[in-house]
Every structure is written in C-alpha cells, then in structure tokens.
Amino acid sequence: MNESENQFSCTCATLSTSGRAKNQILIGINLMRFPFAQMVFFLTLFLALLAFAVDAQLVGQSVPVNPLGLGAPPAGYTVAVSTGSGKSLVTEKPNIASVKAALEATLPDLAGYFGQRPAIGSAYQNAKDTSSGGATFSSTLDGHAVRGIISVKLRDGSAKVAIVFGRADAPKREWEKLMTAPAQQASTTAPAKKGQAGRTSAANVALTEYDYPDGTGSIGLPEGWTTQAQSAADGVAIKGPANQVIFVHNAVTVQTPDSPIVLGQQRADAQLAEMNRRQAQWNQPSFTPKPVPPMLVAPPADPIDAVQVLLPQFSKRSAFFSGPTITFGKFISAKEVPSNVPNTKFAIADYTISQTLNGQSASLRVQAELSTCPLGKTAWMYLAHYSIQAPEATFEHDRPIMMAIVKSEKVDAAKMGEVSLQRNQQQYQAGQQILAAQQKQAQAINDMYKQNAQTQQRIHAAQQQQTQAGYDAHNAQFRDDQLQRSRHAADFNESIIGTRTIYDTVTGESGYANLTDVNSAVDSLNKAALDPNRFVQIPLRDELYPLPPGK
C-alpha cells in the first residue's frame, strides 16, 4: 500500500494441482491498483470468487464440453456481436441480489462453453454504485488463447450480464467491435433510430426511438405505445395499447399545511365566501372564480408513506381533469434504498390500485422508484424516477417491456441545461406577469367591492330619507290637525266669553268689544282715526293658536 497515492495493490493465487481427473482448478486473482475507497469491495468480490472456486471442486465431477465451439452460445444467451476473433454475449439472470451471485451463476456457463473452467484475472466492483461490477478471465478455445471480461449490472432483482471474449492476439479494431454492444453492461439494447428495429433481450420487443421535440433526448417505444412528451426536462407519460401507463422522472411539489401558499389560499377562499354572502344579501350575482386543479397539501413524508398520503389527492386531480378516480389497494413489496443525496429518501414500491371511470373499475398494479426531499421549510418534492402501471392480470408479462422502455431513455445533458435555463427565465417572466395580473384582479375586486358598498350606501340613504320624509309628513299632518282642533276650541271659548280683542297697530294698545258689536266698533275707530287699517280685531284663535307663516 502506497499511502501517498492512497492505492492498494495485491496479487493472490489459489492452490492448484495438475490433472483434470481430480477436477481441481487454478484461479489467479489480481486486485490491481484501485482507489483505496474501493478496496473493501474488491476484497469481498475476490473472496467470493475464491469461495466459488473451492465450492466448484466439490460439486460437479465433470464439465460438459461445448460441442459446437464458436457456433452456438450457452443456453439463455444472445449473441450481440460476432466476429472472426470472438463474440459478445448478453443475458439476464433472475433472482440475483449481488454481483457475487451473478458471477457465480455465470462462470459455470463459461466453463461449459469453453470446455474448461476459465481462469479469473481481476475482479472489480463500483465503489459508488455497488450494483455494478464484474471480472476478467482467460481460457482457450479451439487451441487459441482467449481473454475476456464479464460485466454485471443489477436491476429490479435480476442481473444483466454481458460477456465479451476474443482471441488474445486479436487487433484493437476487433475488440472495439466486440465492445460496442455491451457498452451498457448488459442493459437493454438501445432503441433504433426511426425506421430501424432494435430488440430487447428481456422483453423481446422492438423499440423505435421517439425524439423529444425540444432536442433534450429520446426514448424507445414499441409498436402501439404512444407519448406526447415534449422534453426530457418534463415528466414523460407513455400509454400502452392495453391500459398500461409509464411515467418517467415525474415530479410534483407538495405544500405543507402551514405553507404561505396554503394559508393565502385559505384566506382568499374565506374572503370570497364573505363577499358572496354580502352579494346574496344585496341580491347581487356572486363571484365565481375559474376552477383550478386541487393543490397537493401534506406534511413531509418518506416515499413509501407518501404513496398512501398523496394517492387520494392524485385521485381528486385526476377527476378534475375528467379522469378516473383512484383508490389504493395494498403493498406487494416496499423497500427503502440507500441514498447518497443529502436530505433525500429513496424507495422502490410495488402496490395495487383500482381506477373507476364511468362506473367501470379496473384493478392495476404499479411498480415505482420514488424519492422525496424538502424544498425549503414549507414544501417538498415527490419524484417518481419511473412508475410502470398495468392491469394486474398482465403485469408480469408487461413489466419487462415497460422497464425496457424506461431504460431506453437518452438525455442530452447540455441541451437539458440550455432548456432549463430558458425555462427559468420564462417562469420568472411568467411569474411577474401573473403577479401583476393578480394585483390587477385584486384591485378590480377591491374597486368593485367599494363601488358596491357606495351604491348600497346611497340606496340605504335614499331609503332612510324617504322614511324620514314619511315621518315628517305624518308629524306635520298631526300638528295641523291639532292646530285646527285648538283653533276650533278657541272659537268656542270666545263665543262663551262674548268678547274679542281690538288692537291698535300704531300704539300697540288693545281693548275688548262684544262679539256682536266688534265689527262696528272697529269701523268707528278707523273712521275717527282717518285710517281704515289702524284698528283690527283679533279672534281668540289667532291670539292663542296663530297659523304658521304661509298658511
């Protein structure tokens, strides 16, 4: 070990004896120079291969020789590339949980193919992604020395295995040909360009490449499968011919119950309800805002819990868009997956749901790779890296096809960055426009509210004025009636008294005269004063209850 380079170097060989009769083998494993952080993985894989080699001595007593030589691959393998110097083989092995197990299942196949057990050279395992690994080997075939590599990729409980081997003296260009097909380490065959066929070994289905219109990537689709996806920067929805649905990198934002957005919406709803209550009181039409999809609201949750928490809300959103209602069934399996991303939780969930539309229900099965992570203090993200869905009766048949589609996606990272930047700018501008529109709408509602209040105030004032006028008229009529009654009573009293006041308008002096003589007395006084208007008679009713001016 060289501490300055932080690397590890080791060579180890097993015990060996000559003679195939004893069925003992020679395995030489070289842990070549790798970063120290990967040393543990390499040693583990090395010990596993060593254990397998020892076990192999105790199991089979003979190794069947491949009678066809280069003519036919081992059972279950597909020839991806074949040249005069070697071959590239691919297969998928089910029920494999580790790189060690995949190698243990592959080495006997090679032994049968070459007619002898190959010698293992170096073994490796990815330090950052323990689902990837492999080993190099050497052997002889038809009298020629061959060397090769086994590449393993674990996925969904199975292992994709790619084997590349060729003559040791093959030129470089031959190796380049052989390495072309398994470059993805036995992953699904890449989709063909439009008009060309590409075939997946797992699902045995041809994929035709669908290019995202914005140039951010592509995804392979079998015949009968469709998508309207526009960009790898968005969630991708794919529909199958028999009620299958696939979602790829589909993310949603979930608000927490104390989010300002949620609280603001609650206040807006309360204000709208109060305004409509007042509108109803004033016999005015109510305000009806444009419907919007239901907001996703829930406390932060891990991916498995989020399935059941959010599914009822997804059902409401689906119904909003005239889609089916969705009901959770049960978990078939659910497991957390280790995460290297801070504050992010990963899980793979397999569960059932039922969908109902127009009275028709369907039982479906879903498998999804999910993650959740916080977006600040009052929101979090729920991301389906992929979600495959099909009727329960056909799910096992459809799963390999759907996973082949998921794995076939290609993304142009540079174009993605460019599109994302453009979208951020557009979203900012759109946000400013929405904010301005909301402010304008709020001002319009406020102005309308004020105008309605002013109108109602004017109506109320007019009604009050009309009512007061009625009261005033009633009171005036009452006073007039009372005045007339009082004047009539004064006339009666004056007739009983028998006298009436005579008033001198010049001196202000007054006297009395009998009612029967008052007219002649006034006339005589005015003749004597040579003024026909100086003396006047004042009835008792005018003295006590004079008429108001103007009457």
C-alpha positions as CSV (number, residue, x, y, z in Angstrom):
1,M,0.0,0.0,0.0
2,N,1.3,3.4,-1.0
3,E,-0.2,5.9,1.4
4,S,0.9,8.9,-0.7
5,E,-1.2,7.6,-3.6
6,N,-3.9,6.1,-1.3
7,Q,-4.0,3.0,-3.5
8,F,-3.9,-0.7,-2.9
9,S,-2.1,-3.5,-4.8
10,C,-2.3,-7.2,-4.2
11,T,-1.8,-10.4,-6.1
12,C,-3.2,-13.7,-4.8
13,A,-3.4,-17.2,-6.3
14,T,-5.2,-20.3,-5.1
15,L,-3.7,-23.7,-4.5
16,S,-3.6,-25.8,-7.6
17,T,-2.7,-29.3,-8.6
18,S,-2.3,-30.7,-12.0
19,G,-4.5,-33.2,-13.7
20,R,-8.2,-32.8,-14.7
21,A,-9.1,-36.1,-13.2
22,K,-9.2,-34.5,-9.7
23,N,-11.3,-31.7,-11.2
24,Q,-9.2,-29.1,-9.4
25,I,-8.9,-25.6,-11.0
26,L,-6.5,-22.8,-11.0
27,I,-7.8,-19.3,-10.3
28,G,-5.5,-16.3,-10.2
29,I,-7.0,-13.1,-8.9
30,N,-5.2,-9.8,-9.1
31,L,-6.5,-6.8,-7.3
32,M,-4.8,-4.2,-9.4
33,R,-4.3,-0.7,-8.5
34,F,-7.6,0.9,-7.5
35,P,-8.6,3.8,-5.2
36,F,-8.3,2.8,-1.6
37,A,-12.1,3.5,-1.1
38,Q,-12.9,0.6,-3.4
39,M,-10.5,-1.9,-1.7
40,V,-13.2,-3.4,0.5
41,F,-15.5,-4.1,-2.4
42,F,-12.7,-5.7,-4.4
43,L,-11.6,-7.9,-1.5
44,T,-15.2,-9.0,-0.9
45,L,-15.6,-9.9,-4.6
46,F,-12.2,-11.6,-4.6
47,L,-13.1,-13.8,-1.6
48,A,-16.5,-14.6,-3.2
49,L,-14.8,-15.8,-6.4
50,L,-12.3,-17.8,-4.4
51,A,-15.0,-19.4,-2.4
52,F,-16.9,-20.2,-5.6
53,A,-13.7,-21.8,-7.0
54,V,-13.4,-24.0,-3.9
55,D,-17.1,-24.9,-4.0
56,A,-16.8,-25.8,-7.6
57,Q,-14.3,-28.5,-6.8
58,L,-16.8,-30.2,-4.5
59,V,-19.9,-30.0,-6.8
60,G,-19.6,-31.2,-10.3
61,Q,-17.3,-34.1,-11.2
62,S,-17.1,-33.1,-14.9
63,V,-17.7,-30.1,-17.1
64,P,-19.7,-30.6,-20.2
65,V,-17.8,-29.5,-23.3
66,N,-19.4,-27.2,-25.8
67,P,-19.6,-29.5,-28.9
68,L,-20.4,-26.6,-31.2
69,G,-17.4,-24.4,-30.3
70,L,-17.9,-20.9,-31.6
71,G,-21.1,-21.9,-33.3
72,A,-23.7,-21.5,-30.5
73,P,-23.8,-19.5,-27.3
74,P,-24.7,-21.0,-23.9
75,A,-28.4,-21.6,-23.3
76,G,-30.2,-18.4,-22.5
77,Y,-27.6,-16.1,-24.0
78,T,-28.0,-13.9,-27.0
79,V,-25.1,-13.1,-29.4
80,A,-24.9,-9.3,-29.6
81,V,-21.8,-9.2,-31.8
82,S,-19.8,-12.0,-33.6
83,T,-16.5,-11.6,-35.4
84,G,-13.8,-13.9,-36.6
85,S,-11.9,-13.2,-33.3
86,G,-14.6,-13.5,-30.7
87,K,-18.2,-12.8,-29.5
88,S,-20.2,-10.5,-27.3
89,L,-22.9,-12.3,-25.4
90,V,-25.8,-10.9,-23.2
91,T,-28.3,-12.5,-20.9
92,E,-30.4,-11.7,-17.9
93,K,-30.4,-13.9,-14.8
94,P,-33.4,-13.7,-12.5
95,N,-33.4,-13.7,-8.7
96,I,-29.9,-12.2,-8.4
97,A,-29.2,-9.9,-5.5
98,S,-25.4,-9.3,-5.7
99,V,-22.5,-9.1,-8.1
100,K,-21.0,-12.1,-6.4
101,A,-24.2,-14.2,-7.1
102,A,-24.2,-13.0,-10.7
103,L,-20.6,-14.2,-11.3
104,E,-21.3,-17.4,-9.5
105,A,-24.2,-18.1,-11.9
106,T,-22.2,-17.0,-15.0
107,L,-18.9,-18.9,-14.5
108,P,-20.4,-22.4,-15.0
109,D,-21.9,-21.3,-18.3
110,L,-18.5,-20.2,-19.5
111,A,-17.0,-23.5,-18.3
112,G,-19.5,-25.4,-20.4
113,Y,-18.9,-23.2,-23.4
114,F,-15.1,-23.3,-23.4
115,G,-14.9,-26.9,-22.3
116,Q,-12.9,-25.9,-19.3
117,R,-13.2,-23.6,-16.4
118,P,-11.8,-20.1,-17.2
119,A,-9.0,-18.6,-15.1
120,I,-10.2,-15.5,-13.3
121,G,-7.9,-12.5,-13.6
122,S,-9.0,-9.3,-11.9
123,A,-12.3,-8.6,-10.2
124,Y,-13.9,-5.2,-9.6
125,Q,-17.0,-3.5,-8.2
126,N,-18.1,0.1,-8.5
127,A,-17.4,1.9,-5.2
128,K,-20.2,4.4,-5.8
129,D,-22.7,2.0,-7.4
130,T,-22.5,-1.4,-5.8
131,S,-25.0,-2.8,-8.3
132,S,-22.2,-2.7,-11.0
133,G,-19.2,-5.0,-11.2
134,G,-17.5,-7.8,-13.0
135,A,-14.3,-9.8,-13.6
136,T,-11.8,-10.5,-16.3
137,F,-10.9,-14.1,-17.4
138,S,-8.8,-16.1,-19.7
139,S,-9.1,-19.5,-21.3
140,T,-8.5,-21.4,-24.6
141,L,-10.9,-22.3,-27.4
142,D,-10.1,-24.4,-30.4
143,G,-6.5,-24.2,-29.5
144,H,-6.3,-20.4,-29.3
145,A,-5.7,-18.4,-26.2
146,V,-8.7,-16.1,-25.4
147,R,-9.3,-13.4,-22.9
148,G,-12.5,-11.6,-21.9
149,I,-14.5,-9.7,-19.4
150,I,-17.8,-10.3,-17.5
151,S,-19.8,-7.2,-16.8
152,V,-22.7,-7.2,-14.4
153,K,-25.5,-4.7,-13.7
154,L,-28.1,-5.4,-11.0
155,R,-31.6,-4.1,-11.5
156,D,-35.0,-5.0,-10.1
157,G,-34.0,-8.3,-8.6
158,S,-32.2,-9.6,-11.7
159,A,-28.8,-9.2,-13.2
160,K,-28.0,-8.0,-16.7
161,V,-24.8,-9.9,-17.7
162,A,-22.6,-9.1,-20.7
163,I,-19.6,-11.3,-21.7
164,V,-17.0,-10.1,-24.2
165,F,-14.2,-12.5,-25.3
166,G,-11.8,-12.8,-28.1
167,R,-8.5,-14.2,-29.2
168,A,-5.6,-12.8,-27.2
169,D,-3.9,-11.7,-30.4
170,A,-7.0,-10.0,-31.9
171,P,-6.3,-6.5,-33.2
172,K,-7.6,-3.4,-31.5
173,R,-10.4,-2.8,-34.0
174,E,-11.8,-6.3,-33.4
175,W,-12.1,-5.5,-29.7
176,E,-13.8,-2.2,-30.5
177,K,-16.4,-4.1,-32.5
178,L,-16.9,-6.6,-29.7
179,M,-17.2,-4.0,-27.0
180,T,-19.8,-1.9,-28.9
181,A,-23.0,-3.9,-28.0
182,P,-22.4,-4.5,-24.3
183,A,-21.2,-0.9,-23.6
184,Q,-24.0,-0.5,-21.1
185,Q,-23.1,-3.7,-19.4
186,A,-25.9,-5.9,-20.5
187,S,-28.6,-3.2,-20.2
188,T,-31.5,-3.0,-22.6
189,T,-30.5,-2.8,-26.2
190,A,-30.6,0.9,-27.2
191,P,-33.6,1.8,-29.3
192,A,-33.2,2.0,-33.0
193,K,-33.5,5.2,-35.0
194,K,-36.8,5.9,-36.6
195,G,-37.4,3.2,-39.2
196,Q,-34.9,0.8,-37.7
197,A,-35.6,-2.0,-35.3
198,G,-33.8,-2.6,-32.0
199,R,-34.6,-5.7,-29.9
200,T,-34.5,-6.1,-26.1
201,S,-33.4,-9.4,-24.8
202,A,-35.6,-9.1,-21.7
203,A,-38.8,-8.2,-23.3
204,N,-38.1,-9.4,-26.9
205,V,-39.7,-6.3,-28.3
206,A,-38.5,-3.9,-30.9
207,L,-38.2,-0.2,-29.8
208,T,-38.4,2.7,-32.2
209,E,-36.8,5.9,-31.0
210,Y,-39.1,8.8,-30.2
211,D,-37.2,12.1,-30.2
212,Y,-38.4,14.8,-27.7
213,P,-39.3,17.8,-29.9
214,D,-37.0,20.2,-27.9
215,G,-34.0,18.1,-28.6
216,T,-33.3,17.2,-25.0
217,G,-33.3,13.4,-25.6
218,S,-35.3,10.4,-26.8
219,I,-37.0,7.3,-25.6
220,G,-37.7,3.9,-27.2
221,L,-41.3,2.9,-27.9
222,P,-42.7,-0.5,-29.0
223,E,-45.4,-0.6,-31.6
224,G,-48.7,0.5,-30.2
225,W,-47.2,2.6,-27.4
226,T,-47.6,6.4,-27.7
227,T,-46.4,9.6,-25.9
228,Q,-46.9,13.3,-26.4
229,A,-43.9,14.1,-24.3
230,Q,-42.2,17.3,-25.4
231,S,-39.0,17.3,-23.3
232,A,-36.8,15.2,-21.1
233,A,-36.9,18.2,-18.7
234,D,-40.6,17.3,-18.0
235,G,-42.3,14.3,-16.7
236,V,-42.8,11.8,-19.5
237,A,-46.1,9.9,-19.8
238,I,-46.4,6.9,-22.1
239,K,-49.6,5.0,-22.8
240,G,-49.6,1.3,-23.9
241,P,-52.2,-0.5,-26.1
242,A,-53.8,-2.4,-23.2
243,N,-54.2,0.1,-20.3
244,Q,-50.5,0.3,-19.5
245,V,-49.1,3.6,-18.4
246,I,-45.5,4.6,-17.8
247,F,-44.3,7.8,-16.1
248,V,-40.6,8.8,-16.2
249,H,-39.0,11.4,-14.0
250,N,-42.4,12.8,-13.0
251,A,-42.1,15.3,-10.1
252,V,-44.7,17.2,-8.1
253,T,-44.4,19.9,-5.4
254,V,-46.3,19.3,-2.2
255,Q,-47.1,22.2,0.1
256,T,-47.1,21.7,3.9
257,P,-50.3,22.7,5.8
258,D,-48.5,25.8,7.2
259,S,-47.2,26.9,3.8
260,P,-47.8,30.6,3.0
261,I,-49.4,29.5,-0.3
262,V,-51.9,27.2,1.6
263,L,-52.7,29.9,4.2
264,G,-53.1,32.5,1.5
265,Q,-55.5,30.3,-0.4
266,Q,-57.5,29.7,2.7
267,R,-57.7,33.5,3.3
268,A,-58.8,34.1,-0.3
269,D,-61.5,31.4,-0.1
270,A,-62.8,32.9,3.2
271,Q,-62.9,36.4,1.6
272,L,-64.6,35.1,-1.4
273,A,-67.2,33.4,0.7
274,E,-67.9,36.6,2.7
275,M,-68.2,38.7,-0.5
276,N,-70.7,36.2,-2.0
277,R,-72.6,36.3,1.3
278,R,-72.9,40.0,1.1
279,Q,-73.8,39.8,-2.6
280,A,-76.6,37.5,-1.8
281,Q,-77.9,39.9,0.9
282,W,-77.9,42.7,-1.7
283,N,-79.5,40.5,-4.4
284,Q,-76.3,40.8,-6.5
285,P,-74.7,37.9,-8.5
286,S,-72.0,36.0,-6.8
287,F,-68.3,35.9,-7.9
288,T,-67.3,32.6,-9.5
289,P,-63.5,32.3,-10.0
290,K,-62.1,30.0,-12.7
291,P,-61.6,26.5,-11.3
292,V,-58.0,25.4,-10.7
293,P,-56.6,21.9,-10.0
294,P,-56.6,20.9,-6.3
295,M,-53.4,21.8,-4.6
296,L,-51.3,18.9,-3.1
297,V,-51.0,19.5,0.6
298,A,-49.4,17.1,3.2
299,P,-46.8,17.1,5.9
300,P,-43.3,15.9,4.7
301,A,-43.3,12.1,4.3
302,D,-40.9,9.3,3.2
303,P,-41.6,7.8,-0.3
304,I,-43.5,4.8,0.9
305,D,-45.8,6.7,3.2
306,A,-46.3,9.4,0.5
307,V,-47.9,6.8,-1.8
308,Q,-50.9,6.4,0.5
309,V,-50.9,10.0,1.7
310,L,-50.9,11.6,-1.8
311,L,-52.9,9.0,-3.7
312,P,-56.4,10.4,-2.6
313,Q,-55.2,13.8,-3.7
314,F,-54.0,12.5,-7.1
315,S,-57.4,10.9,-7.4
316,K,-59.1,14.4,-7.0
317,R,-56.7,15.9,-9.5
318,S,-57.5,13.1,-12.0
319,A,-61.2,13.7,-11.5
320,F,-60.7,17.4,-12.0
321,F,-59.3,16.6,-15.5
322,S,-62.2,14.2,-16.2
323,G,-60.0,11.2,-15.5
324,P,-60.7,8.1,-13.3
325,T,-60.8,8.2,-9.5
326,I,-58.0,6.2,-7.9
327,T,-58.1,4.0,-4.7
328,F,-55.1,2.4,-3.0
329,G,-55.2,-1.3,-2.7
330,K,-52.2,-2.9,-0.9
331,F,-48.4,-3.0,-0.9
332,I,-47.0,-6.1,-2.6
333,S,-43.5,-5.0,-1.6
334,A,-41.9,-1.8,-0.4
335,K,-38.2,-1.2,0.5
336,E,-36.1,1.8,1.2
337,V,-33.0,2.3,-1.0
338,P,-29.8,3.8,0.4
339,S,-29.3,7.4,-0.7
340,N,-26.2,9.4,-1.4
341,V,-28.1,12.6,-1.8
342,P,-28.4,14.7,1.3
343,N,-31.9,15.0,2.8
344,T,-33.4,12.7,0.1
345,K,-35.0,9.4,0.7
346,F,-35.4,6.7,-1.9
347,A,-37.6,3.7,-2.1
348,I,-39.0,1.1,-4.6
349,A,-42.7,0.3,-4.1
350,D,-44.8,-2.4,-5.7
351,Y,-48.5,-2.0,-5.0
352,T,-52.0,-2.3,-6.3
353,I,-54.7,0.3,-7.1
354,S,-58.2,0.4,-8.6
355,Q,-59.4,3.0,-11.1
356,T,-63.0,3.9,-11.7
357,L,-64.4,5.8,-14.6
358,N,-68.0,6.0,-15.8
359,G,-68.9,3.2,-13.4
360,Q,-66.2,0.9,-14.8
361,S,-63.5,-0.3,-12.4
362,A,-60.1,-1.8,-13.2
363,S,-57.5,-3.4,-10.9
364,L,-54.0,-2.3,-11.7
365,R,-50.5,-3.0,-10.3
366,V,-47.8,-0.3,-10.0
367,Q,-44.1,-0.5,-9.6
368,A,-42.3,2.7,-8.9
369,E,-38.9,4.1,-7.9
370,L,-39.6,7.0,-5.7
371,S,-37.8,9.7,-3.8
372,T,-38.8,12.7,-1.5
373,C,-36.8,15.7,-0.5
374,P,-37.6,19.1,1.1
375,L,-38.0,22.2,-0.9
376,G,-37.4,24.8,1.8
377,K,-39.3,24.7,5.1
378,T,-42.9,24.7,3.7
379,A,-42.8,22.5,0.6
380,W,-41.3,19.2,-0.5
381,M,-40.9,17.2,-3.7
382,Y,-42.3,13.8,-4.6
383,L,-40.5,12.3,-7.6
384,A,-41.2,9.2,-9.5
385,H,-38.0,8.3,-11.2
386,Y,-40.1,5.8,-13.0
387,S,-43.6,4.4,-12.5
388,I,-44.9,1.5,-14.5
389,Q,-48.6,0.5,-14.3
390,A,-50.6,-2.3,-16.0
391,P,-53.6,-4.5,-15.3
392,E,-52.8,-7.0,-12.5
393,A,-53.5,-9.9,-14.9
394,T,-50.9,-8.9,-17.4
395,F,-48.4,-7.0,-15.2
396,E,-45.7,-9.8,-15.1
397,H,-45.9,-10.0,-18.9
398,D,-45.8,-6.2,-19.4
399,R,-43.2,-5.4,-16.8
400,P,-40.1,-6.4,-18.9
401,I,-41.5,-4.4,-21.8
402,M,-42.2,-1.3,-19.7
403,M,-38.8,-1.5,-18.0
404,A,-37.1,-1.8,-21.4
405,I,-38.8,1.5,-22.4
406,V,-37.8,3.2,-19.1
407,K,-34.1,2.2,-19.5
408,S,-34.0,3.2,-23.2
409,E,-34.3,6.9,-22.5
410,K,-31.3,9.0,-23.6
411,V,-30.8,12.5,-22.3
412,D,-28.6,15.3,-23.9
413,A,-27.3,16.9,-20.7
414,A,-26.0,20.0,-22.5
415,K,-29.4,20.6,-24.2
416,M,-31.2,20.0,-20.9
417,G,-29.1,22.7,-19.2
418,E,-29.9,25.1,-22.0
419,V,-33.7,24.3,-21.9
420,S,-33.7,24.6,-18.1
421,L,-32.1,28.0,-18.2
422,Q,-34.6,29.2,-20.8
423,R,-37.5,27.8,-18.7
424,N,-36.2,29.5,-15.6
425,Q,-36.2,32.8,-17.4
426,Q,-39.6,32.2,-18.8
427,Q,-41.0,31.1,-15.5
428,Y,-39.6,34.3,-13.9
429,Q,-41.3,36.5,-16.5
430,A,-44.5,34.5,-16.3
431,G,-44.4,34.8,-12.5
432,Q,-44.1,38.6,-12.8
433,Q,-47.0,38.7,-15.3
434,I,-49.1,36.5,-13.0
435,L,-48.2,38.7,-10.0
436,A,-49.2,41.8,-12.0
437,A,-52.4,40.1,-13.2
438,Q,-53.3,39.1,-9.6
439,Q,-52.6,42.6,-8.3
440,K,-54.8,44.0,-11.1
441,Q,-57.5,41.5,-10.4
442,A,-57.3,42.2,-6.6
443,Q,-57.6,45.9,-7.3
444,A,-60.5,45.3,-9.6
445,I,-62.3,43.3,-7.0
446,N,-61.5,45.9,-4.4
447,D,-62.8,48.7,-6.6
448,M,-65.9,46.7,-7.3
449,Y,-66.4,46.0,-3.6
450,K,-66.1,49.7,-2.9
451,Q,-68.4,50.6,-5.7
452,N,-71.0,48.1,-4.5
453,A,-70.6,49.4,-1.0
454,Q,-71.1,53.0,-2.2
455,T,-74.1,52.1,-4.2
456,Q,-75.7,50.2,-1.3
457,Q,-74.9,53.2,0.9
458,R,-76.7,55.6,-1.5
459,I,-79.7,53.2,-1.7
460,H,-79.8,53.0,2.1
461,A,-79.5,56.8,2.5
462,A,-82.4,57.3,0.0
463,Q,-84.5,54.7,1.8
464,Q,-83.7,56.5,5.1
465,Q,-84.6,59.8,3.6
466,Q,-87.8,58.5,2.2
467,T,-88.7,57.0,5.6
468,Q,-87.9,60.3,7.4
469,A,-89.9,62.2,4.9
470,G,-92.9,60.0,5.7
471,Y,-92.3,60.6,9.4
472,D,-92.1,64.3,8.8
473,A,-95.3,64.4,6.7
474,H,-97.1,62.4,9.3
475,N,-95.9,64.7,12.1
476,A,-96.9,67.8,10.1
477,Q,-100.3,66.4,9.4
478,F,-100.7,65.6,13.1
479,R,-99.7,69.2,14.1
480,D,-102.1,70.7,11.6
481,D,-104.9,68.5,12.9
482,Q,-104.0,69.6,16.5
483,L,-103.8,73.2,15.5
484,Q,-107.2,73.1,13.8
485,R,-108.7,71.5,16.8
486,S,-107.2,74.1,19.1
487,R,-108.5,77.0,16.9
488,H,-111.9,75.5,16.9
489,A,-111.8,75.2,20.7
490,A,-110.7,78.8,20.9
491,D,-113.7,79.9,18.7
492,F,-116.0,78.0,21.0
493,N,-114.4,79.6,24.1
494,E,-114.6,83.1,22.5
495,S,-118.3,82.6,21.9
496,I,-118.8,81.7,25.5
497,I,-116.7,84.7,26.7
498,G,-118.6,87.0,24.3
499,T,-115.7,89.5,23.7
500,R,-112.9,89.9,21.1
501,T,-109.7,91.9,21.2
502,I,-109.3,95.1,19.2
503,Y,-105.7,96.0,18.5
504,D,-104.2,99.4,17.7
505,T,-101.5,98.8,15.2
506,V,-100.0,102.3,15.8
507,T,-99.7,102.4,19.5
508,G,-99.8,98.6,20.2
509,E,-102.6,99.1,22.7
510,S,-105.5,96.7,22.8
511,G,-109.0,96.6,24.2
512,Y,-112.1,94.4,24.0
513,A,-115.5,94.7,22.4
514,N,-118.6,92.5,22.5
515,L,-118.7,89.9,19.7
516,T,-122.0,91.4,18.5
517,D,-120.5,94.9,18.3
518,V,-116.8,94.3,17.4
519,N,-117.2,94.9,13.6
520,S,-118.9,98.3,14.1
521,A,-116.5,99.3,16.9
522,V,-113.5,98.7,14.6
523,D,-115.1,100.6,11.7
524,S,-115.9,103.6,14.0
525,L,-112.4,103.7,15.5
526,N,-110.8,103.6,12.0
527,K,-113.1,106.5,10.7
528,A,-112.3,108.6,13.7
529,A,-108.6,108.0,13.2
530,L,-109.0,108.6,9.5
531,D,-107.1,105.3,8.9
532,P,-109.1,102.2,7.7
533,N,-106.3,99.8,8.8
534,R,-105.1,101.2,12.1
535,F,-107.5,99.2,14.3
536,V,-108.0,95.5,13.7
537,Q,-110.0,92.8,15.5
538,I,-108.0,89.7,16.7
539,P,-110.1,86.5,17.2
540,L,-109.1,84.4,20.2
541,R,-108.0,81.6,17.9
542,D,-105.3,83.8,16.4
543,E,-104.2,85.1,19.7
544,L,-103.8,81.6,21.2
545,Y,-103.1,79.5,18.1
546,P,-101.9,81.6,15.2
547,L,-101.4,79.9,11.8
548,P,-97.8,79.3,10.7
549,P,-96.4,81.7,8.1
550,G,-97.6,80.8,4.6
551,K,-100.8,79.3,5.7
